[in-house]
Amino acid sequence: MTFLTPAQQTELDIAIREAEQACRAEISIYIGDVDGDPRDFATSLHNTLVLPARSILVMVDPKRRIVEIVTGGHVRQTLTDEESADAVEKMTAEFAAGDLAGGLTRGVRLLGEHALD
């Protein structure tokens, strides 16, 4: 199932690249069905990334209306749980208005700003 149009994907990719350049962390997005416990699922995805310690994973299950953010140890030195929760709050407000792509783009930008070294 495709959740984003090609134009929305391009806009999100640009936001991810800009945020990564700003905060020097890798940012990954997962949109899809989540099996089992959402936090465990997100953590297992995060652990498969190339540099988990320097990575941020945003996981969204649109059907179950679940958003999880998992950050690596290095990222947690500059990105607090409160800042991640703020990004989730901003994203879910846009998701509730029917804008998945806009919510993800806004959330990625916020995470990039908050995670600056």
C-alpha positions in Angstrom: 0.0 0.0 0.0 1.3 3.4 -1.0 0.8 6.1 1.6 2.5 9.0 -0.1 2.3 10.4 -3.6 5.6 10.7 -5.5 5.5 14.5 -4.9 4.9 14.0 -1.2 7.7 11.4 -1.0 10.1 13.9 -2.7 9.1 16.6 -0.3 9.7 14.3 2.7 13.0 13.1 1.3 14.2 16.7 1.0 13.1 17.5 4.6 15.0 14.3 5.8 18.2 15.3 3.9 18.0 18.9 5.3 17.4 17.7 8.8 20.2 15.1 8.6 22.6 17.7 7.4 21.6 20.1 10.2 21.7 17.6 13.1 24.3 15.1 11.8 22.0 12.1 12.6 20.4 9.6 10.2 16.6 9.9 10.0 14.5 7.0 8.8 10.7 6.8 8.4 8.6 3.6 8.5 5.0 3.9 7.4 2.9 0.7 7.5 1.4 -2.1 9.6 2.9 -2.8 13.0 3.0 -6.3 14.3 2.7 -6.8 18.1 3.8 -4.1 20.6 4.4 -0.9 18.7 7.5 0.2 20.9 9.1 -3.3 20.5 8.4 -3.2 16.7 9.9 0.3 16.4 12.9 -0.6 18.5 13.6 -3.7 16.4 13.4 -1.6 13.2 15.8 0.9 14.7 18.3 -1.8 15.6 18.5 -2.8 11.9 19.7 0.6 10.8 23.3 1.1 9.7 24.2 3.4 12.6 21.6 3.0 15.3 23.5 5.1 17.8 23.4 8.1 15.4 19.8 7.4 14.1 16.3 8.5 14.6 13.4 6.3 13.5 9.9 7.6 13.1 7.4 4.8 12.8 3.8 5.4 11.8 1.0 2.9 11.6 -1.9 4.9 10.0 -4.5 2.1 10.5 -3.8 1.8 14.2 -3.0 5.5 14.6 0.3 4.8 16.3 3.5 7.0 16.2 6.7 6.0 17.8 10.1 7.7 17.7 13.2 5.7 18.6 16.6 7.5 19.0 20.1 6.1 19.4 22.4 6.8 22.3 24.4 9.5 20.5 21.2 11.3 19.4 19.7 11.2 22.9 22.6 13.5 24.0 20.9 16.4 22.2 17.3 15.2 21.5 15.2 14.8 24.7 12.2 12.7 25.2 10.2 15.9 25.6 11.3 17.2 22.3 10.5 13.9 20.6 7.0 14.0 22.3 6.6 17.5 21.0 7.3 16.3 17.4 4.8 13.5 17.8 2.2 15.9 19.1 2.7 18.2 16.1 2.7 15.3 13.6 -0.5 13.7 15.0 -2.3 17.0 14.9 -1.6 17.1 11.1 -2.4 13.4 10.7 -5.8 14.0 12.4 -6.5 16.7 9.8 -5.8 14.1 7.1 -2.3 15.3 6.2 0.1 12.3 6.6 2.8 13.8 4.4 2.7 17.2 6.0 2.8 15.8 9.5 5.8 13.7 8.7 7.6 16.6 7.0 6.9 18.9 10.0 8.0 16.2 12.5 11.2 15.5 10.6 12.1 19.2 10.5 11.3 19.6 14.3 13.4 16.5 15.1 16.3 17.9 13.0 16.1 21.3 14.8 15.9 19.7 18.3 18.7 17.3 17.6 21.3 19.9 16.7 24.7 19.1 18.2 
